[in-house]
Amino acid sequence: MLQDRDKLIEQNKDFIYKIASSICKRRLSWENDDELSIALIAFNKSIETYDKKRAIFSPMQK
């Protein structure tokens, strides 16, 4: 399961980069910019909240 998550994240790194750069309105660097780390964390959390049966993202539970 963890390997599937890692693969999904790796497959979407270009998408994550594109969205983060668009929001920041500048080019970002994976090595130097915290914004990309935050975007990866958000993408990872969205994976956790996705309800495959209902095809929606559920709210995070505390």
C-alpha positions, -999 to +999 in steps of 0.1 A: +000+000+000+028+024+009+045+016-024+013+024-043+012+058-025+048+065-033+042+056-069+012+079-071+031+108-056+060+102-080+037+101-110+022+134-100+053+154-090+050+175-122+014+183-114+023+192-078+051+214-091+029+231-116+002+239-091+026+251-064+045+273-088+013+287-102+001+296-067+035+311-057+037+329-091+074+319-095+096+290-104+103+267-074+131+243-067+126+209-051+159+213-032+153+248-018+116+257-016+094+248+014+063+255-007+070+222-026+073+203+006+040+217+018+024+209-016+036+173-012+022+170+023-012+184+010-012+159-018-004+131+005-032+141+029-056+142+000-047+106-008-056+097+028-090+114+026-101+100-008-132+078-005-129+054-035-164+040-031-180+075-032-153+091-055-150+121-032-125+136-008-138+133+028-130+159+055-100+150+077-110+136+110-092+148+141 
